[in-house]
Amino acid sequence: MKKILVMAALAICSFANAQKGTILVGGNIGYSSETVDYGVGETKTNQFSFSPKVGYQFHENWTVGGEFTVSSANDDNGAREIKDNDFKLGAFVRYSVPLNQTFSVFADMGLGLQNKKRTIDGPGNDYSKSKADGMYVGVTPALFINMKKGFGLNFSIGGLGYDTYSYDNNGPDVSNFYFNFGQTFNIGVSKNF
């Protein structure tokens, strides 16, 4: 089953119906919810993200443009609550290969700056705020399904990336490498103008 999902994801990730000299507008909306029972209590995590992008298709296979992401996460275990607000702003380049009139595969490579604000609220006086700035770079393969006149759906199942955060007030420096093919699933829409 995993092999089929990986093959489907790779097929989906490499499809896009690029039209030379047009503007591409698209994006993803994501939501996840997770409940973990540690035996002594549950932790509930909810996350929402919105990731629009705009690009210019200067070649039948190449698009370049800008992207940003706004996301919010909330972890609650009953005793304390952690809220994260993230913002990313950067650029992307897309290489797409049409498979036929309906399907295309593409890969987006994005890089840019990111910002995180975290609030921890607990019992008594256990309250803190922190802020971090950093950068990100990532590659995401995806599949594009052309629905009608350049409007379509994008599907991806993960990617490869690296990001960093440097926290204010002598906080830690964090770097993260991820390879999450088959572990995530995203649906987006795009339109060529």
ABEGO torsion letter per residue (X at the ends): XAAAAAAAAAAAAABBBBBBGBBBBBEBBBBBBBBBBAGAEBBBBBBBBBBBBBBBBABAABBBBBBBBBBBBBBBAGABBBBBBBBBBBBBBBBBBBABAABBBBBBBBBEBBBBBBBBBBBEABBBBBBBBBBBBBBBBBBBBBABGGBBBBBBAEBBBBBBBBBBGGBBBBBBBBBABGABBBBBBBBBX
